[in-house]
Amino acid sequence: MDSFAWEPLGTVAPRGLTEARLLVHHAVQLVAAVGRSLVPAREDDGHTSLVWRALRRRFAGQQVPGPRPWWAALQPEDLSLAVLADGKEVSRLALAGRTKSEAFAWLVEQAGALGAPAEKLSLSAPYELPAHSVDTGATFSVPGDGSLAELRRWFANADPLLGGVADGWAGSAPVRIWPHHFDIGSVLPLRPAMSEGDAATLGIGLSPGDDAIGEPYLYVTPWPVPEPLPALPAGGRWHREGWTGAVLTGSEIVAAGDGAAQSAAATAFLTDTTATLQARYARARR
């Protein structure tokens, strides 16, 4: 796996990121709406996904085709929405002090100015989001505790970390950010499958936290789930409530030590766990 510059984590405790995570999760829906409404549909729903752009430190949506192709992006550290075309930023909107509907109206205006069929834009999504006051008319706000910057560091570290595993795995899916659960990840195909006809896979990723685990965590989810589950390398544990996957929590990553130690712990969890599960599937076919 190629090395990269890991940003040390722990300035804000992993369990102190809930409000930042919810704010950004709801804000990301504005970008996802552009892909869902204006980008040609893909079978895997990739048109709704986002990617992490390290240089600009932001989430970028899929490109809208047309006479002047463009895309929307969200910078999490200051909660600002941007529209980009011709390789540059065309316009930017600070979300602080604005409602989600006001931000959406701005986005519709920008789409129209770029020649897109703005009337097709819709915030309606085929999934429910975790509850937050911005979904019922409250304005966005920027917490003063540095939690948005800390959340950004989690995604900035996860993107190359996951890419390092996926890039070396034949047939892997691109690393993407999915607006439903707001996780970043890839899918790794496994061959041979557990049984004839099975499409055996490993999902790898980082969640910034959810109702099940209230802090960022790395995960490896096998499908179909092998029984019995194999023992995991040191540091990982099996989560089995609602879904089955190996997890390494943010608290465990931060507790590893400085940035180099955190990077080593996260990397070892992903590489060792995927190798363990790959071997488990291979044995099941013998």
N, C-alpha and C positions, 0 to 999 in steps of 0.2 A: 504494500500500500504506500502510495506517495505521501511524503510528509507535508504538513501545512502548518500555518501559524495559528495554533490554538490560542484563543483568548481566555485567560483565567476566569473562572466562574466563582460565584460566592459573595460578590459585593452585596447582593440581596439574597437572602436565604431562599432556596428553591420553593419552600412552602409559603413564601411571601409574595409570590408572583401571580396569585389568582386574579386580582383586579386587572393587572396589566394584560394577562392572557385573555380575559373576557373582552376587554376593550378592543384589543387587536383582532380577536376572532370576529367580532361584529364589524369592525372596520374593513376587514379583508373581504367581506361579502360584497362591498361596493365594486371591488376589482373583479371578483368572481362573476358578478352580474353581467359585466361586459362580455366575458367569454361565453357564458351561458346563453346570452341573448343575441350576440352579434358574430360569433365565430362558428363556422360550420361544425356541426355535431360530430363527435368521434365515438366509436363504439365503446371505448373505455372511459368516456367522460373526460378525456384529457383536455377538451376545449374549456372546461371549467377550472382547470388546475392553475397553479401559479408556480413560479420558480424563484429561487433566491439569487439576487444579483449582488455579489459581494462588493464590487467596486462602488456601487451607489448605496449599499446597505439597505436594500429594500426588496419587497415582494413584488414581482412583476407578473402580470397576467399574460394571456395568449394574445398574439397579434390579430387585430381586426383587419381583414382584407378590404381592399377597395382602391380607389384612385390615389388615396394618401393613407397607406397602412399606418396603424397606430396601436398603442396599447396603454392600459392603465397600470398604475403601480402604487404601492403604499409603503411609505417610510415609517417603520414602527417607532423609531426612537423619539420622533416628535409628532406622531400621528398626523402625517400630511399625505394627501392624495395627489397624485401627479398624472398627467397625460403626456405621452411622448410620441413624437413622429419625426421622420427624417433624421433619425439618430440623435435627437436632442429633446430636451424637455420643453413642451409647448406651454404648459400652464400648471400651476400648483395651488392647492387649497389646504390650509390648515384646518383640521377638523375640530380643534379645541373651541368650545363655545358654539358649535353648530350641531344641529340634529342630524340624524341619519337621512331623513327626508330632504333636508336642505342640501346635504352633500350629494345626494342622488340627483337632485334638480340641477346642480352644477355639472354633474357628469353628463346628464342628458344634453345640456347646452353645449358642452365640449364636443360630444359625439356629433351633434348636428353641424357644428362649425367645421368638423373634419370630413363632412360629406357622408357620414354613416346614417343609416335609417334609425334615427334616435327614437322614433315612436315604438320600436321593437324592444327597447331597453326595459327590463323589469327586475325589481328586487325580489320578486317572489321566488322562493327556492323550494325544491322537493324534499326538504328535511327541516327538522326543528333545531334551533340553536339553544345553547344554554341561556337561561334567563339573565337579562341585564336591563337596567333602566333605559339605556339608549334605544332599546327596541320598543319602548312605549313613550317616546317623545322627549326623553332627557337629552341634554347636550353632551357631546364628548368632552372629556377633560384629560389633562396630562398630569399624572401623579408626580409629586415632587420628590419621590424617594429613590429615583434612579431605576425603578423596576422595568420601565420600557426599554432602557438601554441594556439591562441584564437579560431580558427576554430576547432582545435582538442578538445578544452574544450566544445564546443557546442555539438559535437557528444558524447563525454564522458558523459555529463550530460543527453543527450536525451536517450541513450540506456537503462539505468536502469529506467528512468522515464517512458518511453513507456512500458518497460517490466513489471513494476509494475501494469499498467492498464491491459495489455494483459494477464498476468499470472492469474489474477483474473477473467477472462472472458471466459466462457465455449466455446470451439471451436475456439479460436482465432488463427491466423496465427503467426508463429515465427516472432520476430522482425528482420528485414533484411534491408540491404542497397542496393538500386537498382541503377545500374550504369547509366541508362538512364537519370533520373532526379536528381540523386545523393541525394536522400532523404532516410531517415531511418524511417521505420514504420511497422505497423501491420494492419491486417484487422479483425474487430470484427463482427461476424454474429449477426443478429437481428432476434428474433422470438417473436411474429409472424411478418410476412412480411406485407408490405403495402397492397398487394392484392394477390390473389391466383397466384402462379407461380413466384412471385417476390423473388429474393434472396437478401433480404435487408441486407445491411452492413453499418458499419462505418469504414472508413479508418482513422487511427490516425498516426501522424508522425511529423517529423521535416524536413523542407527543409532548406539548408544553404543559400537559396536565389535563385532567378531566374529573368527572364525578367518581370514577373508580380509584384513581391515584391522583391525589391533589398536589402534584408537583411534576416538573419535567421528568421524563423517563425514556430511556432507550428500550426498544422492544425487538424481539424476533418471534414472529408468529408462524408456526408450521401449519400447512394444510395439505392433506387431511391430518388431523392430530394423531400422532403415533401413541399407541398404548402398549405397554406402560411408557410413561415419559422418561427419557434418559436423565441421568444426573447431569447437572450443569457445571461448567467451570466455576471456579471461585468467583464470587461477586454477583452472580446472577441467581434469580429465583423464578419459580413458575407462578404465574398469576392464573387463576382458574375461575374467577367470579365473572360470569357474563361472556367471557372469551378466554381463550387459552394462549398464553405466550410467555416467553422468557423475558424478564424485565431487569433493568438496572436503574435504580432511581437516581434522581438528581442529587439527593442528599448523599448517596453513596459515592457519586462521582466527585462532588465537592470535597468530601471527607478524605479523598485519596491524597490530597496535598496541593502542591502548586500546579501551575498550568501543565507542565510536562507530565506530572503524575496523573492529573485528571485525564489528559489525552491518552496516556498509556492504559488507564483503567477502562476507558470507553472503547478504545480500539481492541483491547484484549477481549472484552465482553462480546463485541460483534464478531470478530474473527473466530474466536474459540467456540462460540455458541453455534454459528452457522456451520462450522466444521463438524461439531458434535452431531448436529441434526442431519447433515448430509450423510454422515456415516451411518446414522440410525436408519435412514430411509434405504440406504444401499443394503444393509443387512436384512431388512424386511423382505427383500426380493430374492434372496438366495434360497 
